Amino acid sequence: MRTIAELLRWRARRDPELPATWFQGRTRTFGDLNESTSALAAGLVSELGVRPGDRVAILDKNSDEYLELLLALDKAGAVGVPVNWRLTAPEVATVVGDADPAALVVGEEFRSSADRVSCRVLGFGELPRGAGGDPRRDRQDAVTWQLYTSGTTGLPKGAMLTNQNLLGLIGPLGWEAPELQERARGLVAMPLYHIGGCGWALAVLTQGCTAVVMREVVPADLLRILAEQRVNSAFLVPAVLLFLTQVPGVEETDFSALRNIHYGASPISQELLLRSIELFKCRFTQLYGLTETTGAITALRHEDHRAERLLSCGRPMFGSDVRVVDPMGADVEPGEIGEVIYRGMGLMEGYWRRPDDTSAAIRDGWFHTGDAGSMDPDGFLFIRDRIKDMIVSGGENIYPAELESALMGHPAVADVAVIGVPDDRWGESVRAIVVRRPDAELSEQELIDWSRERLAGFKRPRSVSFTDTIPRNPSGKILKRELRERHWAGRDRQVN
């Protein structure tokens, strides 16, 4: 398959009555979806004047209409630009202004968030439908999605993903996720502006599954839909797994149809992973990737979830080359920590209108992820943390994700983040920011004492603060920059 549009046409010819999407009680077949996307693409071209390569931004929560528009834009030769609906109006204006789209399509709930954009704004109900049939403008080498990076460390950048990128990784993902098969049902719960949402949705549709679309993640509703819709496969980030395990009555939910939970996008603690495996009683597959790699590039199969590799993100998928290198670009020895770099079919075309950022990230054909990792002798990759989040205390490098995983093992800890804070003697010292479990009691000294048998002396938290919530981005990554800004207030430190 050369394009997303061609894949949809093929699916519609092959089995037009096969359910493609379910959303809030409404089912659309592949035949329905193919016809509606052709009409929408024709309307975008003939009535809105959308030209090949034009950007069209989308601001809304998940829906079948959202997926329909993404597919129609490929048929029209245009580029879909999903926008994070959690952004403020000024932030939306910044992203939309950077994309420079022909139009912004916005859900009614977010009309006010579009007040400051300068382009044409349309609701989903205002989109024109043409009678001229499928315009067939899709091209294999063309950019079809422009996804903006999370922006946890600065302004988001638009990663340009082509049809080749997307379809080049769909096949390998299907091999790693055999539960994605025709007539199965795959949950699409992660936001569609994130590669873990739109990329997973595309994988579900490509394999001939029904995409069971949730508008947003509400843990109790997600559990209900898993059971009622007899979902077979899902992609969930660790933060969502954490929330699900804490829903009252979760143990009584019927998960008998569930075959595999795919998880990734942020680190997971061993305690949460084991708790989730016991609760859902299905296969688990970890996926590792980034927006710039078009999603998953490594996979840890359920069979490889053994003690020594439980927190590995697996081995490279077909078509993905992954290395761990030192600052000079040389491979490090097995077990040593370096930067993870990638080369393969999913490598983005580049950042939209940012040649300097593109050349800084992609060097000699390899994308430098900014993730600190190590690889064991058998090629299993372990992500230790983001390089920028590393704590340097007394000359020792400390990776917060390792500490967070250990501290999550305390029975009174519901969630935790670890950062470095100013220390006149050591430069930085370790601080744990903790959310207690409901009705649990835990003091600073108790947690520090508990960690003595589990963490080396230089890694143990020197201080603990308690909070109600840990700030995270939509993919579940802890917003370390926000936490550092709070705890380094008034000190001379550049927050990257």
Secondary structure, DSSP 8 states (H G I E B T S, - for coil): --SHHHHHHHHHHH-TTSEEEEETTEEEEHHHHHHHHHHHHHHHHHTS---TT-EEEEES---HHHHHHHHHHHHTT-EEEEE-TTS-HHHHHHHHHHH--SEEEE-GGGTGGGTT--SEEEEGGG----SS-------TTSEEEEEE---TTSS--EEEEEHHHHHHHHHHHHHH-TT--TT-EEEE-S-TTSHHHHHHHHHHHHTT-EEEE-SS--HHHHHHHHHHTT--EEEE-HHHHHHHHTSTTGGGS--TT--EEEEESS---HHHHHHHHHHH-SEEEEEEEEGGGTEEEEEE-GGG--GGGTT--BEE-TTEEEEEE-TTS-B--TT--EEEEEEETT--SEETT-HHHHHHHEETTEEEEEEEEEE-TTS-EEEEEEGGG-EEETTEEE-HHHHHHHHTTSTTEEEEEEEEEEETTTEEEEEEEEEE-TT----HHHHHHHHTTTS-TTTS-SEEEE-S---B-TTS-B-HHHHHHHHTTTS-----
